[in-house]
Amino acid sequence: MSSNNNNMDSLPMNGGNGTHSYSKNSTFQREASIIVKALIKEVIAEKLDTENISSTSNTLHIADLGCSQYFAAAVPGSFHARLFPKASLHIVHSSYALHWLSKVPEDIVNKDSPSWNKGKIYYTSASDEVASAYVAQFDRDVDEFLNAGAVEIVTAGLILLLTTAAADELCLSHIIQGWAHDAFGSSLMEKAKELKWTPSIYLCTLSAPMTWLGQWKEMDVLELRECN
């Protein structure tokens, strides 16, 4: 483990099926995956150009990036950046990953910056300047992620994204993650100091995907749905 601001140096999720494993503590992610399973099958059946793909390859290459319940093989590196050769993937699936930032926003740890977060590991009740620093880092990460996917995906391939978001009208401190941070903030900060690790999480608003997907010119957006 490292105290570096880059989250690529942090530890992965706990494996196995023990009490503290990711498998035993990811009910929300699992339920959401179950809800969208039928939708994913529908989108693949309707949108994936299998005729075009089968003419160039008899193997379907699928990449599952982020917090998945399933595992086949590992590729070193951050899911935010390029991991695979150009035009090598037919389907890219990312579930509950984009809210993890690639690194701690630099300005929030700079005491001379208006965005300094005074050592806190969360932003839900912080100043607008702190929130803006998280938004800026999130936007950079999403842009890098989408641009990498555009290069790695084959012509007529699919990128399937499942991410969590907060309603636009909600105050960040009113969502469950914000409430938890505000209620247990001091304890979380002490634990983070003990582990020498700063978690970097940002929950975008529901309107955010409309914005960054609308600006993404490298590929066509075929479907965008909100699931409660």
C-alpha positions as protocol buffer text, in pm:
chain_id: "A"
residue {
  index: 1
  type: MET
  ca { x: 0 y: 0 z: 0 }
}
residue {
  index: 2
  type: SER
  ca { x: 119 y: 350 z: -73 }
}
residue {
  index: 3
  type: SER
  ca { x: 43 y: 700 z: 49 }
}
residue {
  index: 4
  type: ASN
  ca { x: 69 y: 823 z: -310 }
}
residue {
  index: 5
  type: ASN
  ca { x: -233 y: 1021 z: -431 }
}
residue {
  index: 6
  type: ASN
  ca { x: -272 y: 789 z: -728 }
}
residue {
  index: 7
  type: ASN
  ca { x: -537 y: 525 z: -665 }
}
residue {
  index: 8
  type: MET
  ca { x: -357 y: 277 z: -890 }
}
residue {
  index: 9
  type: ASP
  ca { x: -128 y: 215 z: -592 }
}
residue {
  index: 10
  type: SER
  ca { x: -417 y: 122 z: -363 }
}
residue {
  index: 11
  type: LEU
  ca { x: -523 y: -229 z: -272 }
}
residue {
  index: 12
  type: PRO
  ca { x: -787 y: -421 z: -471 }
}
residue {
  index: 13
  type: MET
  ca { x: -1120 y: -537 z: -329 }
}
residue {
  index: 14
  type: ASN
  ca { x: -1101 y: -823 z: -78 }
}
residue {
  index: 15
  type: GLY
  ca { x: -1138 y: -1153 z: -258 }
}
residue {
  index: 16
  type: GLY
  ca { x: -1298 y: -1479 z: -147 }
}
residue {
  index: 17
  type: ASN
  ca { x: -1626 y: -1524 z: 38 }
}
residue {
  index: 18
  type: GLY
  ca { x: -1527 y: -1426 z: 391 }
}
residue {
  index: 19
  type: THR
  ca { x: -1702 y: -1179 z: 622 }
}
residue {
  index: 20
  type: HIS
  ca { x: -1501 y: -883 z: 494 }
}
residue {
  index: 21
  type: SER
  ca { x: -1487 y: -989 z: 129 }
}
residue {
  index: 22
  type: TYR
  ca { x: -1620 y: -773 z: -154 }
}
residue {
  index: 23
  type: SER
  ca { x: -1853 y: -1059 z: -245 }
}
residue {
  index: 24
  type: LYS
  ca { x: -2022 y: -1043 z: 98 }
}
residue {
  index: 25
  type: ASN
  ca { x: -2039 y: -662 z: 106 }
}
residue {
  index: 26
  type: SER
  ca { x: -2161 y: -569 z: -241 }
}
residue {
  index: 27
  type: THR
  ca { x: -2533 y: -639 z: -218 }
}
residue {
  index: 28
  type: PHE
  ca { x: -2624 y: -306 z: -378 }
}
residue {
  index: 29
  type: GLN
  ca { x: -2401 y: -371 z: -679 }
}
residue {
  index: 30
  type: ARG
  ca { x: -2525 y: -728 z: -712 }
}
residue {
  index: 31
  type: GLU
  ca { x: -2892 y: -628 z: -705 }
}
residue {
  index: 32
  type: ALA
  ca { x: -2834 y: -355 z: -962 }
}
residue {
  index: 33
  type: SER
  ca { x: -2656 y: -605 z: -1189 }
}
residue {
  index: 34
  type: ILE
  ca { x: -2954 y: -840 z: -1162 }
}
residue {
  index: 35
  type: ILE
  ca { x: -3195 y: -557 z: -1250 }
}
residue {
  index: 36
  type: VAL
  ca { x: -3007 y: -463 z: -1568 }
}
residue {
  index: 37
  type: LYS
  ca { x: -2917 y: -819 z: -1674 }
}
residue {
  index: 38
  type: ALA
  ca { x: -3221 y: -851 z: -1900 }
}
residue {
  index: 39
  type: LEU
  ca { x: -3156 y: -504 z: -2043 }
}
residue {
  index: 40
  type: ILE
  ca { x: -2795 y: -594 z: -2124 }
}
residue {
  index: 41
  type: LYS
  ca { x: -2905 y: -912 z: -2301 }
}
residue {
  index: 42
  type: GLU
  ca { x: -3163 y: -712 z: -2496 }
}
residue {
  index: 43
  type: VAL
  ca { x: -2912 y: -446 z: -2601 }
}
residue {
  index: 44
  type: ILE
  ca { x: -2653 y: -704 z: -2710 }
}
residue {
  index: 45
  type: ALA
  ca { x: -2914 y: -900 z: -2908 }
}
residue {
  index: 46
  type: GLU
  ca { x: -3047 y: -588 z: -3081 }
}
residue {
  index: 47
  type: LYS
  ca { x: -2739 y: -367 z: -3120 }
}
residue {
  index: 48
  type: LEU
  ca { x: -2433 y: -592 z: -3157 }
}
residue {
  index: 49
  type: ASP
  ca { x: -2354 y: -638 z: -3525 }
}
residue {
  index: 50
  type: THR
  ca { x: -2269 y: -1008 z: -3505 }
}
residue {
  index: 51
  type: GLU
  ca { x: -2277 y: -1049 z: -3882 }
}
residue {
  index: 52
  type: ASN
  ca { x: -2004 y: -791 z: -3929 }
}
residue {
  index: 53
  type: ILE
  ca { x: -1802 y: -931 z: -3637 }
}
residue {
  index: 54
  type: SER
  ca { x: -1827 y: -1295 z: -3750 }
}
residue {
  index: 55
  type: SER
  ca { x: -1685 y: -1201 z: -4087 }
}
residue {
  index: 56
  type: THR
  ca { x: -1357 y: -1092 z: -3927 }
}
residue {
  index: 57
  type: SER
  ca { x: -1328 y: -1316 z: -3619 }
}
residue {
  index: 58
  type: ASN
  ca { x: -1473 y: -1637 z: -3478 }
}
residue {
  index: 59
  type: THR
  ca { x: -1396 y: -1530 z: -3121 }
}
residue {
  index: 60
  type: LEU
  ca { x: -1586 y: -1270 z: -2918 }
}
residue {
  index: 61
  type: HIS
  ca { x: -1354 y: -1060 z: -2701 }
}
residue {
  index: 62
  type: ILE
  ca { x: -1517 y: -913 z: -2388 }
}
residue {
  index: 63
  type: ALA
  ca { x: -1358 y: -686 z: -2125 }
}
residue {
  index: 64
  type: ASP
  ca { x: -1522 y: -645 z: -1784 }
}
residue {
  index: 65
  type: LEU
  ca { x: -1385 y: -334 z: -1614 }
}
residue {
  index: 66
  type: GLY
  ca { x: -1440 y: -240 z: -1251 }
}
residue {
  index: 67
  type: CYS
  ca { x: -1648 y: -388 z: -970 }
}
residue {
  index: 68
  type: SER
  ca { x: -1769 y: -709 z: -1130 }
}
residue {
  index: 69
  type: GLN
  ca { x: -1913 y: -1017 z: -959 }
}
residue {
  index: 70
  type: TYR
  ca { x: -1741 y: -1239 z: -1213 }
}
residue {
  index: 71
  type: PHE
  ca { x: -1375 y: -1297 z: -1295 }
}
residue {
  index: 72
  type: ALA
  ca { x: -1187 y: -1476 z: -1571 }
}
residue {
  index: 73
  type: ALA
  ca { x: -845 y: -1317 z: -1615 }
}
residue {
  index: 74
  type: ALA
  ca { x: -663 y: -1002 z: -1506 }
}
residue {
  index: 75
  type: VAL
  ca { x: -492 y: -725 z: -1701 }
}
residue {
  index: 76
  type: PRO
  ca { x: -253 y: -492 z: -1510 }
}
residue {
  index: 77
  type: GLY
  ca { x: -323 y: -119 z: -1511 }
}
residue {
  index: 78
  type: SER
  ca { x: -600 y: 129 z: -1441 }
}
residue {
  index: 79
  type: PHE
  ca { x: -937 y: 82 z: -1610 }
}
residue {
  index: 80
  type: HIS
  ca { x: -938 y: 459 z: -1675 }
}
residue {
  index: 81
  type: ALA
  ca { x: -660 y: 427 z: -1934 }
}
residue {
  index: 82
  type: ARG
  ca { x: -568 y: 208 z: -2233 }
}
residue {
  index: 83
  type: LEU
  ca { x: -536 y: -160 z: -2141 }
}
residue {
  index: 84
  type: PHE
  ca { x: -593 y: -345 z: -2468 }
}
residue {
  index: 85
  type: PRO
  ca { x: -467 y: -326 z: -2828 }
}
residue {
  index: 86
  type: LYS
  ca { x: -645 y: -111 z: -3082 }
}
residue {
  index: 87
  type: ALA
  ca { x: -973 y: -256 z: -3215 }
}
residue {
  index: 88
  type: SER
  ca { x: -934 y: -576 z: -3008 }
}
residue {
  index: 89
  type: LEU
  ca { x: -1260 y: -582 z: -2809 }
}
residue {
  index: 90
  type: HIS
  ca { x: -1615 y: -655 z: -2918 }
}
residue {
  index: 91
  type: ILE
  ca { x: -1787 y: -574 z: -2589 }
}
residue {
  index: 92
  type: VAL
  ca { x: -1666 y: -358 z: -2299 }
}
residue {
  index: 93
  type: HIS
  ca { x: -1868 y: -380 z: -1978 }
}
residue {
  index: 94
  type: SER
  ca { x: -1810 y: -153 z: -1678 }
}
residue {
  index: 95
  type: SER
  ca { x: -2021 y: -191 z: -1366 }
}
residue {
  index: 96
  type: TYR
  ca { x: -1992 y: 40 z: -1062 }
}
residue {
  index: 97
  type: ALA
  ca { x: -1643 y: 162 z: -1144 }
}
residue {
  index: 98
  type: LEU
  ca { x: -1659 y: 515 z: -1282 }
}
residue {
  index: 99
  type: HIS
  ca { x: -1731 y: 671 z: -942 }
}
residue {
  index: 100
  type: TRP
  ca { x: -1378 y: 570 z: -838 }
}
residue {
  index: 101
  type: LEU
  ca { x: -1140 y: 848 z: -935 }
}
residue {
  index: 102
  type: SER
  ca { x: -796 y: 767 z: -1076 }
}
residue {
  index: 103
  type: LYS
  ca { x: -637 y: 982 z: -806 }
}
residue {
  index: 104
  type: VAL
  ca { x: -711 y: 1227 z: -527 }
}
residue {
  index: 105
  type: PRO
  ca { x: -777 y: 1573 z: -678 }
}
residue {
  index: 106
  type: GLU
  ca { x: -447 y: 1756 z: -631 }
}
residue {
  index: 107
  type: ASP
  ca { x: -596 y: 2085 z: -514 }
}
residue {
  index: 108
  type: ILE
  ca { x: -777 y: 1932 z: -215 }
}
residue {
  index: 109
  type: VAL
  ca { x: -446 y: 1835 z: -52 }
}
residue {
  index: 110
  type: ASN
  ca { x: -277 y: 2167 z: -126 }
}
residue {
  index: 111
  type: LYS
  ca { x: -304 y: 2394 z: 179 }
}
residue {
  index: 112
  type: ASP
  ca { x: -250 y: 2700 z: -39 }
}
residue {
  index: 113
  type: SER
  ca { x: -542 y: 2616 z: -265 }
}
residue {
  index: 114
  type: PRO
  ca { x: -901 y: 2744 z: -219 }
}
residue {
  index: 115
  type: SER
  ca { x: -999 y: 2379 z: -273 }
}
residue {
  index: 116
  type: TRP
  ca { x: -799 y: 2248 z: 24 }
}
residue {
  index: 117
  type: ASN
  ca { x: -1021 y: 1997 z: 204 }
}
residue {
  index: 118
  type: LYS
  ca { x: -848 y: 2026 z: 544 }
}
residue {
  index: 119
  type: GLY
  ca { x: -750 y: 1662 z: 555 }
}
residue {
  index: 120
  type: LYS
  ca { x: -1101 y: 1527 z: 498 }
}
residue {
  index: 121
  type: ILE
  ca { x: -1149 y: 1217 z: 283 }
}
residue {
  index: 122
  type: TYR
  ca { x: -1491 y: 1317 z: 149 }
}
residue {
  index: 123
  type: TYR
  ca { x: -1656 y: 1619 z: -11 }
}
residue {
  index: 124
  type: THR
  ca { x: -2028 y: 1589 z: 69 }
}
residue {
  index: 125
  type: SER
  ca { x: -2040 y: 1878 z: 317 }
}
residue {
  index: 126
  type: ALA
  ca { x: -1733 y: 2064 z: 191 }
}
residue {
  index: 127
  type: SER
  ca { x: -1709 y: 2397 z: 10 }
}
residue {
  index: 128
  type: ASP
  ca { x: -1807 y: 2452 z: -352 }
}
residue {
  index: 129
  type: GLU
  ca { x: -1437 y: 2480 z: -439 }
}
residue {
  index: 130
  type: VAL
  ca { x: -1371 y: 2130 z: -301 }
}
residue {
  index: 131
  type: ALA
  ca { x: -1670 y: 1985 z: -487 }
}
residue {
  index: 132
  type: SER
  ca { x: -1551 y: 2153 z: -808 }
}
residue {
  index: 133
  type: ALA
  ca { x: -1210 y: 1989 z: -770 }
}
residue {
  index: 134
  type: TYR
  ca { x: -1377 y: 1647 z: -750 }
}
residue {
  index: 135
  type: VAL
  ca { x: -1597 y: 1726 z: -1051 }
}
residue {
  index: 136
  type: ALA
  ca { x: -1294 y: 1835 z: -1256 }
}
residue {
  index: 137
  type: GLN
  ca { x: -1105 y: 1513 z: -1173 }
}
residue {
  index: 138
  type: PHE
  ca { x: -1412 y: 1302 z: -1252 }
}
residue {
  index: 139
  type: ASP
  ca { x: -1454 y: 1474 z: -1588 }
}
residue {
  index: 140
  type: ARG
  ca { x: -1088 y: 1409 z: -1677 }
}
residue {
  index: 141
  type: ASP
  ca { x: -1116 y: 1044 z: -1577 }
}
residue {
  index: 142
  type: VAL
  ca { x: -1437 y: 984 z: -1772 }
}
residue {
  index: 143
  type: ASP
  ca { x: -1288 y: 1152 z: -2078 }
}
residue {
  index: 144
  type: GLU
  ca { x: -979 y: 929 z: -2059 }
}
residue {
  index: 145
  type: PHE
  ca { x: -1193 y: 619 z: -2004 }
}
residue {
  index: 146
  type: LEU
  ca { x: -1422 y: 688 z: -2300 }
}
residue {
  index: 147
  type: ASN
  ca { x: -1137 y: 779 z: -2533 }
}
residue {
  index: 148
  type: ALA
  ca { x: -952 y: 458 z: -2441 }
}
residue {
  index: 149
  type: GLY
  ca { x: -1267 y: 256 z: -2507 }
}
residue {
  index: 150
  type: ALA
  ca { x: -1315 y: 422 z: -2845 }
}
residue {
  index: 151
  type: VAL
  ca { x: -969 y: 303 z: -2950 }
}
residue {
  index: 152
  type: GLU
  ca { x: -993 y: -48 z: -2803 }
}
residue {
  index: 153
  type: ILE
  ca { x: -1340 y: -136 z: -2935 }
}
residue {
  index: 154
  type: VAL
  ca { x: -1389 y: -283 z: -3283 }
}
residue {
  index: 155
  type: THR
  ca { x: -1614 y: -124 z: -3543 }
}
residue {
  index: 156
  type: ALA
  ca { x: -1976 y: -212 z: -3453 }
}
residue {
  index: 157
  type: GLY
  ca { x: -1871 y: -316 z: -3100 }
}
residue {
  index: 158
  type: LEU
  ca { x: -2052 y: -218 z: -2779 }
}
residue {
  index: 159
  type: ILE
  ca { x: -1956 y: -38 z: -2458 }
}
residue {
  index: 160
  type: LEU
  ca { x: -2199 y: -107 z: -2173 }
}
residue {
  index: 161
  type: LEU
  ca { x: -2177 y: 122 z: -1868 }
}
residue {
  index: 162
  type: LEU
  ca { x: -2355 y: 83 z: -1534 }
}
residue {
  index: 163
  type: THR
  ca { x: -2281 y: 358 z: -1287 }
}
residue {
  index: 164
  type: THR
  ca { x: -2433 y: 511 z: -976 }
}
residue {
  index: 165
  type: ALA
  ca { x: -2555 y: 870 z: -966 }
}
residue {
  index: 166
  type: ALA
  ca { x: -2738 y: 1115 z: -740 }
}
residue {
  index: 167
  type: ALA
  ca { x: -3052 y: 1308 z: -833 }
}
residue {
  index: 168
  type: ASP
  ca { x: -2966 y: 1658 z: -956 }
}
residue {
  index: 169
  type: GLU
  ca { x: -3182 y: 1828 z: -693 }
}
residue {
  index: 170
  type: LEU
  ca { x: -3033 y: 1641 z: -397 }
}
residue {
  index: 171
  type: CYS
  ca { x: -2777 y: 1798 z: -168 }
}
residue {
  index: 172
  type: LEU
  ca { x: -2474 y: 1569 z: -157 }
}
residue {
  index: 173
  type: SER
  ca { x: -2498 y: 1538 z: 221 }
}
residue {
  index: 174
  type: HIS
  ca { x: -2851 y: 1397 z: 183 }
}
residue {
  index: 175
  type: ILE
  ca { x: -2756 y: 1089 z: -20 }
}
residue {
  index: 176
  type: ILE
  ca { x: -2671 y: 775 z: 177 }
}
residue {
  index: 177
  type: GLN
  ca { x: -2298 y: 801 z: 110 }
}
residue {
  index: 178
  type: GLY
  ca { x: -2298 y: 1166 z: 214 }
}
residue {
  index: 179
  type: TRP
  ca { x: -2494 y: 1091 z: 530 }
}
residue {
  index: 180
  type: ALA
  ca { x: -2251 y: 814 z: 621 }
}
residue {
  index: 181
  type: HIS
  ca { x: -1949 y: 1037 z: 564 }
}
residue {
  index: 182
  type: ASP
  ca { x: -2095 y: 1316 z: 772 }
}
residue {
  index: 183
  type: ALA
  ca { x: -2202 y: 1080 z: 1052 }
}
residue {
  index: 184
  type: PHE
  ca { x: -1879 y: 880 z: 1071 }
}
residue {
  index: 185
  type: GLY
  ca { x: -1638 y: 1129 z: 920 }
}
residue {
  index: 186
  type: SER
  ca { x: -1389 y: 1149 z: 1207 }
}
residue {
  index: 187
  type: SER
  ca { x: -1369 y: 771 z: 1240 }
}
residue {
  index: 188
  type: LEU
  ca { x: -1321 y: 729 z: 867 }
}
residue {
  index: 189
  type: MET
  ca { x: -1049 y: 993 z: 864 }
}
residue {
  index: 190
  type: GLU
  ca { x: -861 y: 820 z: 1145 }
}
residue {
  index: 191
  type: LYS
  ca { x: -881 y: 486 z: 966 }
}
residue {
  index: 192
  type: ALA
  ca { x: -762 y: 642 z: 640 }
}
residue {
  index: 193
  type: LYS
  ca { x: -463 y: 796 z: 820 }
}
residue {
  index: 194
  type: GLU
  ca { x: -385 y: 460 z: 980 }
}
residue {
  index: 195
  type: LEU
  ca { x: -392 y: 288 z: 641 }
}
residue {
  index: 196
  type: LYS
  ca { x: -213 y: 579 z: 467 }
}
residue {
  index: 197
  type: TRP
  ca { x: -480 y: 570 z: 198 }
}
residue {
  index: 198
  type: THR
  ca { x: -728 y: 830 z: 76 }
}
residue {
  index: 199
  type: PRO
  ca { x: -1034 y: 693 z: -105 }
}
residue {
  index: 200
  type: SER
  ca { x: -1134 y: 904 z: -404 }
}
residue {
  index: 201
  type: ILE
  ca { x: -1501 y: 867 z: -487 }
}
residue {
  index: 202
  type: TYR
  ca { x: -1731 y: 1103 z: -673 }
}
residue {
  index: 203
  type: LEU
  ca { x: -2100 y: 1041 z: -745 }
}
residue {
  index: 204
  type: CYS
  ca { x: -2207 y: 1228 z: -1056 }
}
residue {
  index: 205
  type: THR
  ca { x: -2559 y: 1365 z: -1102 }
}
residue {
  index: 206
  type: LEU
  ca { x: -2821 y: 1191 z: -1314 }
}
residue {
  index: 207
  type: SER
  ca { x: -2784 y: 1455 z: -1584 }
}
residue {
  index: 208
  type: ALA
  ca { x: -2405 y: 1413 z: -1607 }
}
residue {
  index: 209
  type: PRO
  ca { x: -2404 y: 1104 z: -1836 }
}
residue {
  index: 210
  type: MET
  ca { x: -2629 y: 1290 z: -2079 }
}
residue {
  index: 211
  type: THR
  ca { x: -2368 y: 1567 z: -2091 }
}
residue {
  index: 212
  type: TRP
  ca { x: -2046 y: 1367 z: -2134 }
}
residue {
  index: 213
  type: LEU
  ca { x: -2196 y: 1106 z: -2363 }
}
residue {
  index: 214
  type: GLY
  ca { x: -2352 y: 1380 z: -2572 }
}
residue {
  index: 215
  type: GLN
  ca { x: -2008 y: 1537 z: -2617 }
}
residue {
  index: 216
  type: TRP
  ca { x: -1844 y: 1205 z: -2707 }
}
residue {
  index: 217
  type: LYS
  ca { x: -1806 y: 1212 z: -3085 }
}
residue {
  index: 218
  type: GLU
  ca { x: -1590 y: 900 z: -3133 }
}
residue {
  index: 219
  type: MET
  ca { x: -1884 y: 660 z: -3103 }
}
residue {
  index: 220
  type: ASP
  ca { x: -2264 y: 660 z: -3130 }
}
residue {
  index: 221
  type: VAL
  ca { x: -2474 y: 653 z: -2811 }
}
residue {
  index: 222
  type: LEU
  ca { x: -2741 y: 391 z: -2883 }
}
residue {
  index: 223
  type: GLU
  ca { x: -2917 y: 368 z: -2547 }
}
residue {
  index: 224
  type: LEU
  ca { x: -2928 y: 566 z: -2221 }
}
residue {
  index: 225
  type: ARG
  ca { x: -3159 y: 456 z: -1942 }
}
residue {
  index: 226
  type: GLU
  ca { x: -3219 y: 539 z: -1578 }
}
residue {
  index: 227
  type: CYS
  ca { x: -3279 y: 241 z: -1347 }
}
residue {
  index: 228
  type: ASN
  ca { x: -3413 y: 291 z: -993 }
}
